[in-house]
Structure formats: structure tokens, C-alpha cells
Amino acid sequence: METYRKIVLSALTGDFRSATRIVTTPLEEPGTGQVLIRNRYAGVNAVFDKNLCRNAIRYVTVEPPFDMGIETVGEVVAVGAGVTAVSPGDAVATFKLGTGYREYQLAEPDRLIRIEAATPEALTLIPTGVSAWVALEKIAAMGTNETVAIAAAAGGLGHILVQLAKRAGNHVIGLTSAPAKARLLEELGCDRIIDYRRESVREVLAAEYPRGLDIAYDTVGGEIFETFVDHLAMKGRLIVSGHTSDFDQPDTPVASVPVYRRLYWKSASIRAFQMPAFPEYFDEGARQILDLYRRGEIHPRPDSTPFKGVESVADAVEHLLSGRNIGKVVVEL
């Protein structure tokens, strides 16, 4: 019988490498209404993965053994009875917990997104690019001629946010931490790049943007969050889409002016965003982001560091957690 490999969470250690193991499992034929997919590339979601490894995702209860990985692109290799929406050879993107870090998966046709080819670029768009589109269009209510600041702007999500905000005719400020990342942001057309290891974000915003930020997109938390709150413009919107600076730390009191006092007189707002909470926008977002890609109006950038095989997933997770990535971290399966 043919087999394949997948990564399974086997212990709640809080560390991906020690918490997971590779297992070999029999390859099943698709049943009625099912599709068998050969996964080609998997996207890495390191913070989510690490939180799973300590059972700290509030809407998921983890009991080992637990299949890992969420997002993939691949090709249909077989279809079960009654399946007409896709055929063997079709390239598809998928997005479901427990289906990513594995060489094959069984899926239902209604959760497949047809793509032109199973490439790292397509994986960068589904679902990360979809999240960027939904966050700006639906949650931030992005307009034009606005000032938009983006934390971690050279990351997998950030570099798509930059392009969408620029395409809409906005002035984009990209926060980053290294010259190589700054060079990518220059290529993408960032109007102001702030290397926060060399400049004070607070001082730059105070001196150069006294009117404030119409949209601030934060995935970092901590001092970046506090700075964005203080520098929102009238009716400014701060989107909280993660807090990588302290996601694995216990909650602690923060001594600062209450946030409502800092928002009220500006009629500003803080809006939290996780893509799984807004499934009603996913299909529209996928259509929009793939159409922009086909027309050459958006250019996804997978991270150039090669990771090959399920045995390299732990290395890829640690690479992303280290902050060394430029663009989306992808594993070739």
C-alpha cells in the first residue's frame, strides 16, 4: 500500500520542534464526494503553530495526536464518485487546519480554490493575500489619499498590505528591521520606510506626520501598538492582527493613559482582525486578490530561503519566528 508523510503534534511542549513528529500513514483513495490532492507547497504560520503546541488557540482544543498545518497549494490526483467541479491535474489552493504539513490530503470540492498553477506565489496569496485584502477593504474601510502605516511591512502579510494600500492611492509608511527588508519595501513603492532599529518610530511620526495616521496595521503589539494609538489621526483606525512581540507571554498590567482617553477626542477606533472570524468575505477576497495577480497588479514575494520536505518544517517555523524572513515563508513538500 502506498504511504505518505505528515507532521503530527504529539506533546504540548510549547516548542514546535519538540512537540511534533513525522509519521507515515497509508494513502487513501477518495470516497464519494472527495478529492485526493498532492500538496506541493505549504505556508508557514509560526506564531499560530507555536500557540497550537501549547494549546493556546482559544477556538481550538488540542489533544495529541493532532495534525498540523493549514494552507497549501497542490494538484488534484484523483476524484471520488459524484465530483465534477475539479478533475485530476487541476491546481488548487486549500485552507484548513490539519491539512497543511503533509504530502497528501483528502478534501471536499467546496473548500478548494482553483488556481492557475501550484506555485509559492499562489500560496502567498491564498490565504495571506486574502487576509490582507479583507483587512484593508472590509475591516479598515480603506479609502484613497490616506496615510497608512504597516508594521512588519516586509513580511508575508505586510508586503501584500503595502501593495494593496499603494494601489488604492495612499501614502504608505513601512516599518521594518533590516536593510534587506527595506530594499524590498523600496521596490514595492513605500513612501517612507522606518527601520525601527535605527530610528524612533514615535519621533518620525511626530515630526513627519503631525496630522496622524488614517490607518495603522499592527501585527507586533507592545510599543508599536502604543505608538500607533498615540499617532492616530481624526477618525483613524488601528487594525490589530496579532502581537508577535509578546504572544507567548502572560498578560501583565500596562501603566499608560487609558486607551479610551487616547481615542475619544479623535473619534478613532481599534479593530481586531483574524481571518477565520470573517468567512463571509473569504470568497470575494480570493477572487479579488487572484484577479489582481493575474493582471500583474500585485506581486507576491515568497521568502527566498529554501525549505524542502516535511522534515524541514521545524526549520521553517524557527526561521519565521526569528524574524529573518523577507516575504512569505513556504515549504516545498
Residue, then its C-alpha position, 0 to 999 in steps of 0.5 A: m500500500e502506498t504511504y505518505r508523510k505528515i507532521v503530527l503534534s504529539a506533546l504540548t511542549g510549547d516548542f514546535r520542534s519538540a512537540t511534533r513528529i513525522v509519521t507515515t500513514p497509508l494513502e487513501e483513495p477518495g470516497t464519494g464526494q472527495v478529492l485526493i490532492r498532492n500538496r506541493y507547497a505549504g505556508v508557514n504560520a509560526v506564531f499560530d503553530k507555536n500557540l497550537c503546541r501549547n494549546a493556546i488557540r482559544y477556538v481550538t482544543v488540542e489533544p495529541p495526536f493532532d495534525m498540523g498545518i493549514e494552507t497549501v497549494g497542490e494538484v488534484v490526483a484523483v476524484g471520488a464518485g459524484v465530483t465534477a467541479v475539479s478533475p485530476g491535474d487541476a491546481v488548487a489552493t486549500f485552507k484548513l487546519g490539519t491539512g497543511y504539513r503533509e504530502y497528501q490530503l483528502a478534501e471536499p470540492d467546496r473548500l478548494i480554490r482553483i488556481e492557475a498553477a501550484t506555485p509559492e506565489a499562489l500560496t502567498l496569496i491564498p490565504t495571506g493575500v486574502s487576509a490582507w485584502v479583507a483587512l484593508e477593504k472590509i475591516a479598515a474601510m480603506g479609502t484613497n489619499e490616506t496615510v497608512a502605516i504597516a508594521a512588519a511591512a516586509g513580511g508575508l502579510g505586510h508586503i501584500l498590505v503595502q501593495l494593496a494600500k499603494r494601489a488604492g492611492n495612499h501614502v504608505i509608511g513601512l516599518t521594518s528591521a533590516p536593510a534587506k527588508a527595506r530594499l524590498l519595501e523600496e521596490l514595492g513603492c513605500d513612501r517612507i520606510i522606518d527601520y525601527r532599529r535605527e530610528s524612533v518610530r514615535e519621533v518620525l511620526a511626530a515630526e513627519y506626520p503631525r496630522g496622524l495616521d488614517i490607518a495603522y496595521d499592527t501585527v507586533g503589539g507592545e510599543i508599536f501598538e502604543t505608538f500607533v494609538d498615540h499617532l492616530a489621526m481624526k477618525g483613524r483606525l488601528i487594525v490589530s492582527g496579532h502581537t508577535s512581540d509578546f504572544d507567548q507571554p502572560d498578560t501583565p498590567v500596562a501603566s499608560v493613559p487609558v486607551y479610551r482617553r487616547l481615542y475619544w477626542k479623535s473619534a478613532s477606533i481599534r479593530a481586531f482582525q483574524m481571518p477565520a472570524f470573517p468567512e463571509y468575505f473569504d470568497e470575494g477576497a480570493r477572487q479579488i486578490l487572484d484577479l489582481y495577480r493575474r493582471g500583474e497588479i500585485h506581486p507576491r514575494p515568497d521568502s527566498t530561503p529554501f525549505k524542502g520536505v516535511e522534515s524541514v518544517a521545524d526549520a521553517v517555523e524557527h526561521l519565521l519566528s526569528g524574524r529573518n524572513i523577507g516575504k512569505v515563508v513556504v515549504e516545498l513538500 
